[in-house]
């Protein structure tokens, strides 16, 4: 069960990393940071979730 959740979270983590890069570039071009902060929080949340789920997996 944890493997499936971890795989889904890994895909979401990669997508959030791409969104973070996109929002960083968009924030530089338009001088707005709201989208960047949202992407940063999403990336941080999914990173922490990745660590917690990895720790919960049975060896």
N, C-alpha and C positions, 0 to 999 in steps of 0.2 A: 504494500500500500504506500509506504513512504517513498519507494522508488518512483512510482508514478507521479506522486505529488512533486517530488524533487525534479523530475524531468520537465513537468509543466512549468514549474517555477524557473528552471534554467532557461527555457525558451522565453518566458516573460522577462527574465533578467537581461538577456541579450537584446530584446526589443526595447527595454527601458534604457539600456546603454546607448543604443542608436538614437532614441528620442532625446537623450541628454546631449549628445553631440549636435543633433539638429537644432535643439532649442538654444544651445550656446551660440551657434552661428546666427540663428535668427535674432537672438537678443543683441548681438553685436551690430547687426545690420539695422535693426529698428529701434535700438536703444530702449528696449523694454525687457524687464527681468522677471515678470510674473510667470511666464511659461518656463523659464529656466529653473526657477525655484520649485515649481511643481515637478519638473523632470528630475531634479536633484533629490527631492523627497521621495519620489517613487523609486528611484534607483537605490537610495539608502534603505528604504523599507524592504525591497526585494533582496538586497544583499544580506540584511540581517535575517530575513526569513530563510534564505539559502543556508546560512550558517546554522540556524536553529534546527532545521529539518535534517541537515547532515548529522548533527549531534544526536538527534532522536533515532536515527536509523540503527537497527540492531546489527551487530557485527557478524 
